[in-house]
Amino acid sequence: MWSNLHSTIIQFIILGLLHMPISLCQDDERFSKCSEPILCGDIEINYPFWGGGRPDYCGHPSFEINCESNIPNIAIESTSYKVVGIDTPTRILTLARDDLLSNICLNNPENASLDLNIFSYVSSDQNITLYYGCTFSGPQIPTRRPNMFSCPSNIFGIYTMIGVSFDFSIVRCEKEIITRINQTSAVALASATATVEVLKSAISGGFSVNWMANIDSPCEQCGRSGGRCGSNPDSAAFACHCANATHAFNCTDAPHNFEYGRTNHAH
């Protein structure tokens, strides 16, 4: 009888030991994977961002960064942007439109929009309007001005912004889009000697957006408790990855048994 009981106890202990490392290993992996940021070029990918080899459970679902050839990009409302800079303490993300970086003369120019539930524009930046498919409609062709740029088939474009206008009584333009540039670029473009290269430089310098504070607020509590911020990719709920387990908010509350349907969606 004692032998059978002894054997049963040993089997129970062995089974427990076999199962525990798997769970601990999973928790340790999430904790360690989310502990260190990943570099894409000179951009540091940290919470709420993920991608480039950093698993999706280490970030917020809306903040995936695609890292190709060490160039970080992010898609917002179906528009692709190059990530020019990330300032985590101020929650500022600096972006430049991919399509305008490739070719300022867009074949099918369309306005981009932000998810205003997550982002807001930085007030110090300035709107710039780009007009496309412009042709002269007046009897006299004016002297080329700094805010005109050439496109194929002898069609030209025009940009306008605060302090830089154009007499549209002499031209007709087919399409227009509004984008944003930073204040330093706006000053350079307002110069009478501005060239198309200055315009391209202004666009590549990008504009800034703030991500909302409520994205980071659970993270502060998690970090203070020793955890690493992340999410459950299947439900988009915040998750606090700790050394012993994954928790809902911080390492002192009850562990959550998140069943991840996927572990890494870095492209």
Buried (B, 14 or more C-beta within 10 A) or exposed (E): EEEEEEEEEEEEEEEEEEEEEEEEEBBBBBBEBBEEBBBBEEBBBBBBBBBBEBBBBBBBBBBBBBBEEEEBBBEBEEBBBBBBBBEBEEBBBBBBBBBBBEEBBBEEBEEBEBEEEBBEBBEEBBBBBBBBBBEEEEEEEEEEEBBBBEBEEEBBBBBBBEEBEBEEEEBEBEBBBEBBBBEEBBEBBBEEEBEBEBBBBBBBBBBBBBBBEEBBEBBEBBBEBEBBBBBBBBEEEBBBBBBEBBBBBBBEEEBBEBEBEEEBEBE
